[in-house]
């Protein structure tokens, strides 16, 4: 890692600026008065929004686009995955610091009191809840979150220099760039198995992260969880058990039993800040949610209710579908799932097959393999065949358009249609609304 001192940085170039995290930190640097330029391979909604906000963004990755007078280059980790030759060329061409997005987060958090939220599931919602709660109760946090906050309509909240709330992803151990004062661990499961060998490997990363927490810091976690107990067995910091803060009488606007756990994490953080519990609960009850977390998209042609959710792990799928069934017990639930990564689908195959029990109809898309090489040993067809052991109504589609065509010939009057997955499957939910 190239060490940087942000006080000495005036101009920054972001490669992959259209990413949800990259755009947030670009907005932060711009807000602080630095010159920001960037590039991305796709003209996605975030890129369009940034252009509308006045940012200069190049489409495509070209060395010629990068000004020679920038003080630092920040790249999305996807650049190394998708464009390794370009990544190597960067280092051969420029002698200024070239750092990854997680390294940039580490630089931002270095001199701030940092609340970092990590875990296999619920990071984004929990980070958003904590940030909104702190704002509502008189604190002034700067916040970077991996989604768009419904109230702020942004992935970045501009706050004070000395309080930083950030979503910290465990993939590739990237969260180890951050040394938090408060660490929130929502949960720990076997995930990102294209990088981690198994659950023990995942736990080893979290143990290392616990070691990054300030010695006088605080760790918020569910101490009734055996895996969490193992990870925290040597921790010397103050531990707050968020399970003792779960309050199912909260009238949350965002559905799912897991959001009561996410809210409990926020209440545990409120305890560490000595925030009034009543004020904190009122804030959480007013929390409007985030983009792609059980997000209502609109109504379909047959009066269907269209929702979208980022769920891409069996636990998340079960939670999203259970929430849909609880809220809409008298409507059919149609799940449109785009598996994310060959490695995840293969490693959690049986768990995926059994995670659709609350769906009345399951539609599968081809596996979105993103950062991986194609693997012909696993397919959505195989997954669909196994799901069919539990469901009578399973359809394996060839493409997004094939899904739309299938639904046009299927009775879904007043059903709830839920698109699920970490890829661009949300585009289907947008096409289905009228």
C-alpha positions as CSV (number, residue, x, y, z in Angstrom):
1,X,0.0,0.0,0.0
2,X,1.2,3.5,-0.8
3,X,0.7,5.7,2.3
4,X,-1.0,9.0,1.6
5,X,-1.6,12.0,3.7
6,X,-5.0,13.4,2.7
7,X,-4.1,16.9,3.9
8,X,-1.5,17.0,1.1
9,X,-3.9,15.8,-1.6
10,X,-5.5,18.3,-4.0
11,X,-6.4,16.3,-7.1
12,X,-7.6,12.7,-7.3
13,X,-8.4,10.4,-10.2
14,X,-11.0,7.6,-9.5
15,X,-10.9,4.5,-11.8
16,X,-14.3,2.8,-11.5
17,X,-16.0,5.9,-10.1
18,X,-19.4,4.5,-11.0
19,X,-19.2,1.9,-8.2
20,X,-21.4,2.4,-5.2
21,X,-18.5,2.8,-2.7
22,X,-16.1,4.6,-5.1
23,X,-18.8,7.3,-6.0
24,X,-19.4,7.9,-2.3
25,X,-15.8,8.6,-1.5
26,X,-15.4,10.7,-4.7
27,X,-18.3,12.8,-3.4
28,X,-16.6,13.1,-0.1
29,X,-13.3,14.3,-1.6
30,X,-15.2,16.8,-3.8
31,X,-17.2,18.0,-0.8
32,X,-13.9,18.6,1.1
33,X,-12.7,20.8,-1.7
34,X,-10.5,18.5,-3.7
35,X,-10.5,18.2,-7.5
36,X,-12.1,15.0,-8.6
37,X,-11.9,13.3,-12.1
38,X,-12.8,9.7,-12.9
39,X,-13.6,7.0,-15.4
40,X,-15.8,4.0,-15.7
41,X,-16.5,1.3,-18.3
42,X,-20.3,1.8,-18.1
43,X,-22.6,4.7,-18.3
44,X,-24.7,3.5,-15.3
45,X,-27.1,5.6,-13.2
46,X,-24.4,6.6,-10.7
47,X,-22.1,7.9,-13.5
48,X,-25.1,9.8,-14.9
49,X,-25.8,11.3,-11.5
50,X,-22.2,12.3,-11.0
51,X,-22.1,13.9,-14.4
52,X,-25.3,15.8,-13.5
53,X,-23.5,17.0,-10.3
54,X,-20.7,18.4,-12.5
55,X,-18.0,15.7,-12.3
56,X,-15.8,15.1,-15.3
57,X,-16.0,11.4,-16.1
58,X,-14.4,9.5,-19.0
59,X,-16.1,6.5,-20.4
60,X,-13.7,3.6,-20.9
61,X,-10.3,2.9,-19.3
62,X,-7.5,4.7,-21.0
63,X,-4.2,5.8,-19.6
64,X,-4.4,8.9,-21.7
65,X,-7.4,10.1,-19.7
66,X,-5.5,10.4,-16.5
67,X,-4.0,13.8,-15.9
68,X,-0.3,13.8,-15.0
69,X,-0.8,16.3,-12.2
70,X,-3.1,14.2,-10.0
71,X,-1.8,13.6,-6.5
72,X,-3.2,10.1,-6.1
73,X,-5.0,7.5,-8.2
74,X,-7.8,5.4,-6.5
75,X,-9.0,2.3,-8.3
76,X,-11.9,0.0,-7.7
77,X,-10.8,-3.6,-6.8
78,X,-12.8,-4.7,-9.9
79,X,-10.1,-3.2,-12.0
80,X,-7.6,-5.8,-10.8
81,X,-10.2,-8.5,-11.4
82,X,-11.4,-7.5,-14.8
83,X,-8.5,-5.5,-16.2
84,X,-5.3,-6.9,-14.8
85,X,-3.2,-5.6,-17.8
86,X,-4.5,-2.1,-17.3
87,X,-3.7,-2.3,-13.6
88,X,-0.1,-3.3,-14.4
89,X,0.1,-0.5,-17.0
90,X,-1.0,2.1,-14.4
91,X,1.9,1.2,-12.1
92,X,4.4,1.2,-15.0
93,X,3.2,4.6,-16.2
94,X,2.7,6.7,-13.1
95,X,4.9,7.3,-10.0
96,X,2.2,9.0,-7.8
97,X,0.5,6.8,-5.1
98,X,-1.9,4.3,-6.7
99,X,-4.2,2.8,-4.1
100,X,-7.4,0.7,-3.9
101,X,-10.8,1.8,-2.6
102,X,-10.3,-0.1,0.7
103,X,-6.9,1.6,1.2
104,X,-8.6,5.0,0.6
105,X,-11.2,4.2,3.2
106,X,-8.3,3.4,5.6
107,X,-6.7,6.8,4.8
108,X,-10.1,8.6,5.4
109,X,-10.7,6.9,8.7
110,X,-7.1,7.2,10.0
111,X,-7.6,10.4,12.0
112,X,-11.4,10.0,12.7
113,X,-13.3,8.3,15.5
114,X,-14.6,5.5,13.3
115,X,-17.7,3.3,13.5
116,X,-17.2,0.4,11.1
117,X,-20.0,-2.0,10.3
118,X,-19.2,-5.5,9.0
119,X,-20.7,-8.9,8.7
120,X,-21.9,-11.4,6.2
121,X,-25.4,-9.9,5.9
122,X,-27.1,-6.6,6.9
123,X,-24.0,-4.3,6.7
124,X,-25.7,-1.7,4.4
125,X,-28.9,-1.4,6.3
126,X,-27.2,-1.4,9.7
127,X,-24.7,1.2,8.6
128,X,-27.6,3.4,7.2
129,X,-29.6,2.9,10.4
130,X,-26.7,3.9,12.6
131,X,-25.8,7.0,10.5
132,X,-29.5,8.2,10.4
133,X,-29.9,7.6,14.1
134,X,-26.8,9.5,15.0
135,X,-27.8,12.4,12.8
136,X,-31.3,12.4,14.3
137,X,-29.9,12.4,17.9
138,X,-27.6,15.3,17.5
139,X,-24.3,13.7,16.2
140,X,-22.7,14.8,13.0
141,X,-21.2,11.7,11.3
142,X,-19.6,11.6,7.9
143,X,-20.9,8.4,6.3
144,X,-20.1,6.2,3.4
145,X,-22.6,3.4,2.8
146,X,-22.9,0.7,0.1
147,X,-26.3,1.8,-1.1
148,X,-28.5,4.9,-1.6
149,X,-30.2,6.2,1.5
150,X,-33.8,6.8,0.8
151,X,-34.0,10.0,2.9
152,X,-30.7,11.5,1.7
153,X,-30.9,10.1,-1.8
154,X,-27.1,9.6,-1.6
155,X,-24.5,7.1,-0.6
156,X,-22.6,9.8,1.3
157,X,-23.5,12.0,4.2
158,X,-21.3,15.0,4.8
159,X,-20.6,15.5,8.5
160,X,-17.7,16.4,10.8
161,X,-14.1,15.4,10.2
162,X,-13.8,13.5,13.5
163,X,-16.7,11.1,13.3
164,X,-16.8,8.6,10.5
165,X,-19.4,5.8,10.0
166,X,-18.5,3.3,7.3
167,X,-19.6,0.0,5.8
168,X,-16.6,-2.3,6.0
169,X,-16.6,-5.3,3.6
170,X,-14.8,-8.5,4.5
171,X,-14.2,-9.6,0.9
172,X,-10.5,-10.2,0.3
173,X,-10.0,-9.0,3.9
174,X,-10.3,-5.4,2.6
175,X,-11.8,-4.3,5.9
176,X,-8.4,-4.7,7.5
177,X,-7.4,-1.3,6.1
178,X,-9.7,0.2,8.8
179,X,-8.8,0.5,12.5
180,X,-12.2,1.4,14.1
181,X,-13.1,2.7,17.5
182,X,-16.4,0.9,17.3
183,X,-16.8,-2.3,15.4
184,X,-20.2,-3.7,14.6
185,X,-20.4,-7.4,13.5
186,X,-23.9,-8.2,12.3
187,X,-23.2,-11.9,11.8
188,X,-20.7,-14.3,10.3
189,X,-21.4,-17.0,7.7
190,X,-19.5,-18.8,5.0
191,X,-19.6,-16.4,2.0
192,X,-17.3,-15.0,-0.6
193,X,-16.0,-18.5,-1.2
194,X,-14.3,-17.5,-4.4
195,X,-11.8,-16.0,-2.0
196,X,-12.2,-17.7,1.4
197,X,-11.5,-21.4,1.7
198,X,-14.3,-22.1,4.2
199,X,-16.0,-20.7,7.3
200,X,-12.8,-21.1,9.4
201,X,-11.0,-18.9,6.9
202,X,-13.7,-16.3,7.1
203,X,-13.5,-16.4,10.9
204,X,-9.7,-15.9,10.8
205,X,-10.3,-12.6,8.9
206,X,-12.8,-11.4,11.4
207,X,-10.5,-12.3,14.3
208,X,-7.8,-10.2,12.6
209,X,-10.3,-7.4,12.3
210,X,-11.1,-7.6,16.0
211,X,-7.4,-7.0,16.5
212,X,-7.7,-3.7,14.6
213,X,-10.2,-2.3,17.0
214,X,-8.7,0.4,19.4
215,X,-7.8,-1.1,22.8
216,X,-10.2,1.2,24.5
217,X,-12.8,0.6,21.7
218,X,-16.1,-1.2,21.6
219,X,-17.3,-4.3,19.7
220,X,-21.1,-4.7,19.0
221,X,-22.1,-8.3,18.3
222,X,-24.5,-11.1,19.0
223,X,-22.9,-13.0,21.9
224,X,-25.5,-15.8,21.7
225,X,-24.0,-16.8,18.3
226,X,-21.4,-19.6,18.7
227,X,-19.4,-18.4,15.7
228,X,-19.2,-14.9,17.1
229,X,-18.1,-16.3,20.5
230,X,-15.2,-18.0,18.8
231,X,-14.2,-14.9,16.9
232,X,-14.3,-12.8,20.1
233,X,-12.8,-15.3,22.5
234,X,-9.6,-13.3,22.9
235,X,-11.1,-9.8,22.5
236,X,-10.1,-7.3,25.3
237,X,-12.3,-4.4,24.1
238,X,-15.7,-3.6,25.6
239,X,-18.3,-5.9,24.1
240,X,-22.0,-4.9,23.8
241,X,-24.3,-7.8,23.1
242,X,-26.8,-6.4,20.6
243,X,-29.2,-9.4,21.1
244,X,-30.2,-7.7,24.4
245,X,-31.4,-4.7,22.4
246,X,-33.7,-6.6,20.0
247,X,-37.2,-5.0,20.4
248,X,-39.9,-6.5,18.2
249,X,-42.3,-3.8,19.3
250,X,-40.5,-1.3,17.1
251,X,-42.7,-0.1,14.3
252,X,-40.1,-0.3,11.6
253,X,-40.9,0.9,8.1
254,X,-38.5,-1.6,6.6
255,X,-39.7,-5.3,6.8
256,X,-37.9,-8.5,7.8
257,X,-37.0,-10.0,11.1
258,X,-33.4,-9.3,10.3
259,X,-34.1,-5.6,10.4
260,X,-35.0,-5.9,14.0
261,X,-31.5,-7.3,14.5
262,X,-30.0,-4.5,12.4
263,X,-32.0,-2.0,14.5
264,X,-30.6,-3.7,17.7
265,X,-27.1,-3.1,16.4
266,X,-27.9,0.6,16.0
267,X,-29.4,0.7,19.6
268,X,-26.2,-0.9,20.9
269,X,-24.1,1.8,19.2
270,X,-26.5,4.4,20.7
271,X,-25.6,2.9,24.1
272,X,-21.9,3.3,23.4
273,X,-22.5,7.0,22.5
274,X,-24.8,7.5,25.5
275,X,-27.6,8.5,23.1
276,X,-31.1,8.5,24.7
277,X,-32.8,5.2,23.9
278,X,-36.2,6.8,23.3
279,X,-34.7,9.2,20.7
280,X,-32.8,6.4,19.1
281,X,-35.9,4.2,18.7
282,X,-38.0,7.1,17.3
283,X,-35.3,7.6,14.7
284,X,-35.2,3.9,13.7
285,X,-39.0,3.9,13.4
286,X,-38.7,6.7,10.9
287,X,-35.9,5.1,8.9
288,X,-37.0,4.8,5.3
289,X,-34.5,2.2,4.0
290,X,-32.0,2.1,1.2
291,X,-31.8,1.3,-2.5
292,X,-32.1,-2.4,-3.3
293,X,-33.1,-3.5,0.2
294,X,-36.8,-4.7,-0.2
295,X,-37.3,-1.6,-2.3
296,X,-40.7,-1.0,-3.7
297,X,-40.4,-0.3,-7.5
298,X,-44.0,0.1,-8.5
299,X,-47.0,-1.8,-9.9
300,X,-47.1,-4.2,-12.8
301,X,-49.6,-4.6,-15.6
302,X,-51.6,-7.3,-13.7
303,X,-51.6,-5.1,-10.6
304,X,-48.6,-6.9,-9.2
305,X,-46.5,-5.2,-6.5
306,X,-42.9,-5.1,-7.8
307,X,-40.0,-5.2,-5.2
308,X,-36.3,-5.5,-5.6
309,X,-33.7,-6.8,-3.1
310,X,-29.9,-7.3,-3.2
311,X,-30.2,-10.7,-1.6
312,X,-27.6,-13.1,-3.1
313,X,-26.9,-15.5,-0.2
314,X,-29.4,-18.2,0.9
315,X,-29.8,-16.5,4.3
316,X,-30.7,-13.2,2.6
317,X,-33.1,-14.9,0.2
318,X,-35.0,-16.7,3.0
319,X,-35.2,-13.4,4.9
320,X,-36.5,-11.4,1.9
321,X,-39.1,-14.0,1.0
322,X,-40.2,-14.5,4.6
323,X,-40.7,-10.8,4.9
324,X,-42.8,-10.7,1.7
325,X,-45.0,-13.6,2.8
326,X,-45.5,-12.1,6.3
327,X,-46.5,-8.7,4.8
328,X,-48.6,-10.1,1.9
329,X,-50.0,-13.5,3.3
330,X,-52.8,-13.5,0.7
331,X,-50.8,-12.8,-2.4
332,X,-48.6,-15.1,-4.5
333,X,-44.9,-14.5,-4.1
334,X,-42.9,-14.7,-7.4
335,X,-39.2,-14.8,-6.8
336,X,-36.9,-13.9,-9.8
337,X,-33.4,-14.9,-8.8
338,X,-30.1,-14.2,-10.5
339,X,-27.4,-16.4,-8.9
340,X,-24.2,-14.4,-8.2
341,X,-20.9,-16.2,-8.9
342,X,-20.3,-19.8,-9.9
343,X,-18.2,-20.3,-6.7
344,X,-21.0,-19.2,-4.4
345,X,-23.7,-21.1,-6.3
346,X,-21.6,-24.3,-6.2
347,X,-20.5,-24.0,-2.5
348,X,-24.0,-23.2,-1.2
349,X,-25.9,-25.2,-3.8
350,X,-28.1,-27.1,-1.4
351,X,-28.7,-24.1,0.8
352,X,-29.9,-22.1,-2.3
353,X,-32.2,-25.0,-3.4
354,X,-33.9,-24.9,0.0
355,X,-34.1,-21.1,0.4
356,X,-37.3,-20.5,-1.7
357,X,-39.9,-22.1,0.6
358,X,-41.9,-18.9,0.9
359,X,-42.1,-18.4,-2.8
360,X,-45.1,-19.6,-4.8
361,X,-43.2,-19.4,-8.1
362,X,-39.4,-19.4,-8.7
363,X,-37.8,-17.9,-11.9
364,X,-34.0,-18.4,-12.3
365,X,-31.7,-16.4,-14.5
366,X,-28.3,-17.5,-15.8
367,X,-25.5,-17.2,-13.2
368,X,-24.0,-13.7,-13.1
369,X,-20.3,-14.5,-12.8
370,X,-18.9,-11.0,-12.6
371,X,-15.3,-11.3,-11.4
372,X,-14.9,-15.1,-12.2
373,X,-14.1,-17.2,-15.2
374,X,-17.0,-19.2,-16.7
375,X,-17.5,-22.6,-15.0
376,X,-19.5,-25.1,-17.0
377,X,-19.7,-27.5,-14.1
378,X,-22.5,-25.5,-12.5
379,X,-25.6,-23.8,-13.9
380,X,-29.0,-22.4,-13.1
381,X,-30.5,-25.4,-14.9
382,X,-28.9,-27.6,-12.3
383,X,-30.1,-25.4,-9.5
384,X,-33.6,-25.3,-11.0
385,X,-33.8,-29.1,-11.2
386,X,-33.0,-29.3,-7.5
387,X,-35.4,-26.5,-6.5
388,X,-38.1,-28.4,-8.4
389,X,-37.9,-31.1,-5.7
390,X,-39.4,-28.5,-3.3
391,X,-41.5,-26.4,-5.8
392,X,-44.0,-27.2,-8.6
393,X,-43.5,-23.9,-10.3
394,X,-39.9,-23.4,-11.3
395,X,-38.8,-21.8,-14.6
396,X,-35.2,-21.3,-15.8
397,X,-35.0,-18.3,-18.1
398,X,-32.3,-17.6,-20.7
399,X,-32.2,-13.9,-20.3
400,X,-33.9,-10.8,-18.8
401,X,-36.1,-10.5,-21.9
402,X,-37.0,-14.2,-21.6
403,X,-38.3,-13.5,-18.0
404,X,-40.4,-10.6,-19.3
405,X,-41.8,-12.8,-22.1
406,X,-42.5,-15.7,-19.6
407,X,-44.4,-13.4,-17.2
408,X,-46.5,-12.0,-20.1
409,X,-47.9,-15.5,-20.6
410,X,-48.3,-16.3,-16.8
411,X,-51.1,-15.5,-14.5
412,X,-49.7,-13.2,-11.8
413,X,-52.6,-11.0,-11.0
414,X,-52.0,-9.0,-7.8
415,X,-48.9,-11.1,-7.0
416,X,-45.8,-9.8,-5.3
417,X,-42.9,-10.0,-7.7
418,X,-39.5,-9.8,-6.1
419,X,-36.2,-9.6,-8.0
420,X,-33.2,-11.0,-6.1
421,X,-29.5,-10.9,-6.6
422,X,-26.3,-8.8,-6.4
423,X,-26.1,-8.3,-10.2
424,X,-28.2,-6.0,-12.4
425,X,-31.4,-8.1,-12.0
426,X,-33.1,-5.0,-10.7
427,X,-33.4,-3.9,-14.3
428,X,-36.2,-6.5,-14.7
429,X,-38.2,-4.9,-11.8
430,X,-37.9,-1.6,-13.5
431,X,-39.1,-3.0,-16.8
432,X,-42.1,-4.7,-15.1
433,X,-43.5,-1.5,-13.6
434,X,-46.1,0.5,-15.5
